[in-house]
Amino acid sequence: MHGKINKTMANNLLKGKKGIISGALDSNSIAWKVAEKCVEQGAEIILTNAPIAMRMGAINELSEKINAPIIPCDVTDNDQVIELVEKSKAHFGGKFDFLLHSIGMSLNVRKGRDYTNLKYDWTHKTYDISALSFHKMIQACYQADAINDWGSILGLTYIAAQRVFPDYSEMAESKAILESIARNFGYHYGKKSKVRINTISQSPTVTTAGSGVKGFDDFMSFASKMSPLGNADADTCADYCISLFSDLTKMVTMQNLFHDGGFSFTGVSSDVLR
């Protein structure tokens, strides 16, 4: 084990497995916590992020802590995605077992443009970064036969794909596309190599990406009151990811899995009505 990683939960669920974790920006990131827990559970991983995110974040610190190499990749460039898969296979000496897609950014939200006044070239870029990148990563793995049979691919999503959250804006469509890709490619990859593909629909979470949404703090409070178990935090989401990378969930595929303390199926809560 490398660095000061909590070993209290360690029971080698991922012993001998290898995988790619994208999107670890800083210690608040769900992907950061997933990377730590993968290593804690016995896996060997590669970290990847966009060059600009690497300059903004602290991924080098994580790399040193868990002894994981970093392969930069701009997911808007399909050649770089293909190269990421090739370099990962070379590093691991063959196929790997899991992949986490934790990538999302809305240019219109970041630049303060409302949903009713989108700049469409920014919208196309948002979809490319946040959704089509999932297809690119899976397709690169599929075409290179890069993932072992019964491997696992995960994407992180949000319930705005199904319900209206006005300030989530164009990211709602991005997440709907992401979830559709998991279902459709889940069929093809399942038939080819028994690789399973799922999305995790997570509670609003205090991360650099999540906190960029207008009114985020008020919504966090509302979501917590609407959830019988309260909001699921990044740490518990990472635990859920580990279970889906493990062999304990081999027959789960093409699913959108709500990890939200019950928010998704609660119509009204007494805490909200007070």
N, C-alpha and C positions, 0 to 999 in steps of 0.2 A: 504494500500500500504506500502511496506517495502523499506527502504533505499531511496536514492535520485534518483528516477526513473522519467523521463520526462513524465508528464501526459497530454501533449498538444494534443496527438493523441488518448488518451484513450476514447473509447466508448463501452467498455464491449462486444466486438465481441466474446470473449471466456468465458463469464461469466458462471460459473457453470461447466466448462469443466476441465478435468484433463488429464495430459499427461507426457510422458517421453522425455527428451531432452538429446541426447548423443553428445559427442564430444566437449563440451565447455572447451577449454584449457586455453585461456586468453581473455582479453577484445577485441582483434582483431578477435576472432573466430566468424564466422557466428552463430554458435550454441549458443554462449554466448549472442549475441544480440537477437536471437530468444527467449531464456529463459527470458530475461528481458521484452521483448515485450509481451510474453504470460502472465506473471504476471500482467503487465500493463493493459492488456485487460481482466483481471478478472479470469484467469486460475490458477489452482493449479498444480505445476509440481514437478517431481523428476528429478534430474540430475544424469547422469551416465557417467563414463569414465573408461579407463583401469587404473589399479593401477600405472603403470609407468607414464602415462600421468598426473595422479593426483599429482605425486611427482614433475613432471616438471612444471606443470601449476599453476594457481591461482584459481582453482575451489572452494576452501574453501571460498575465498573472495566473489565469486558470490553466493554461498550457503547462506552465512550470509546476504548478501544484499537483496536477494529476499525471504528469509526464506524457502528455498527448501532443502530437505534432499538429500544426495548423496548416491547412491548405487554403489559401485565399481563393474566393470564387465569386464573381459577379454573375448572379443567376439570370440576369437579362441577356447574357451572352451564352448561347447554347454550346459553343465550342469550349468555353470554360467549364461548363457543367460536365461535358463529356470527359474533359481532362481531369476534373475532380475525381470522377469514378475510376479512370485509368490509374491515376496516381495512388488512389486508395487501395486498389487491387495490388499494385506494385509494393506498397508499404506493408500490407498484410500478408503478402506472399500468396495471394489467391482471393477467393470470394470472401464476402463478409456477411453479417447476419441481420443487421438492422440499420434503419435510417430515420432520423428525426428531422422533419421540416418545421422550423419555427421562424418563419420569415414573413414579415408583413410591414407595409408602409403605404399610407395614403398621401399622395402629394397635395390633393385638394384640401384635405383636413389639415395637413401641416401648414399650408399656406392660407388657411382661414376662409376658403371658399365654401359656401353652403351647397347642400345637395341639389337645390333648385337653380344653381348657377355654376355647374361644373365646367371646368376647362377640360375638354375631352382628350387632348393629347396627354394631359396629366393622368386622366382616368385610365387610358390605355397602359400607361407606365405602371400605375397602381395595380392593375390586374396582372400585368406581366410579373412584377416583383412578388405580389402576394399570393397569386393563384397559379398562373401558368408555370411558374418556377417549380411547383410541385410536380406537374406533369413532366417537365424537362428532366428533373432529377430521377423520377421513376423510369421514364423512357430510356434514359442513359444507362440505368442499371439493368433494365430489361434487355436492351439490345446488346449489352456487353456480357450478359449472363453473369452479373456481378454478385448476386445475392444467393446464398445457399438455400436449398429447399427448406420450406417451413420458416423462412425468415419473416421479418416484420417491419413494416413501414408505417410511420405515424405522422400526421399533420395536426397542428394545433388550430382550433377554430373557435367560433363564438356563436351564441344563439341568435344573434342579429341576422344570421343566414336564413332563419325561419320567421322571426318576429321583428317588428319595427322598433328600432332604437334610433330616433331621428338624428342624433349627433354622430352616430357611427358612420353615416353617409355611405360613400362608395365602397367602403370596406365590407358592407353587408353583402353586396354582389360578389366581392372577392371571396368571401368565406363560402358563399353558396356554390361558386365554381369549384373551390377547393374540395368541398364535401362530395360534389358530383364526380370529380376526378378520382377520389378514393373509391367510390362505388364502381365506376366503370373500369378503371385500371385494376381494381381489386379482382374483378372477374377474369380479366385476361392474364394477370400475373398468377392468380390462383390456379388457372387451368395449366399454365406453362410450368410452374415450379413450386406450387403450393405456398407461394409468398402471400402473406396477408397484408391488407392495407386498410387502415382505420383512421378516423379523425377523433380527436378529443375536444369536446365543446366545454371549455373551461369557464369558471366564474370570472367576473372582472377581477383582475389581478394587478397589484401594484408593481408594474414593470415600466421601463422607459417607454415602450410602445403603448401600453394600455393607458398610462397616465397622460398621454398626449390628447386624449379625447375630451372635448369640452364638458364641464360639469362632472368630471370623473369622480371626485370625492363624494358628492351628493349621491351619485348613482351607486357607488360602493356601499354606502350606508343603506340605501333602499334595497339593493340586492341581498344584503345580509339579513335584513328584516323579512324579506320574502322567502328566504331559504330556511327550512326547518333545522338544518345542521349549520347554518351560517355559510359564508362564502368559503369555497375551497381555496387554499393558498397555493403558492408556487411549489412549496415543498411537498404537499400531498399530491399535487398534479404530477410531480416528478416520480413519486412512488407509483402512481397509476401507470405512467409510461413504462417504468421498469417491469411491471406485471405484464404489460402487453408486448414487451420485447422478449419476455421469458417463454419457456416451453409450457407454462401453465395455461396459456390462452391460445393454443395452436389452432383451434377451430373458430376463432372470432375473426371475421373479416367483412369488409364492405360496410362497416357500421359507423354511425356517428354517435359517439358515446358521451353522454352528458356527465361531466364531473363538476357539479355545481351546488352541492348541498341540498338538492331538491328544488332549486329555483325553477327549472324548466317545466315541472308539472304541478306547481303551486298556483292556484287561481287567485287566491287572496290570503293574506296573513293578518292575524289579529294585531301583530306588532305594527303593521302598516296603517291599520285603521285607527289606531290610538291617536 
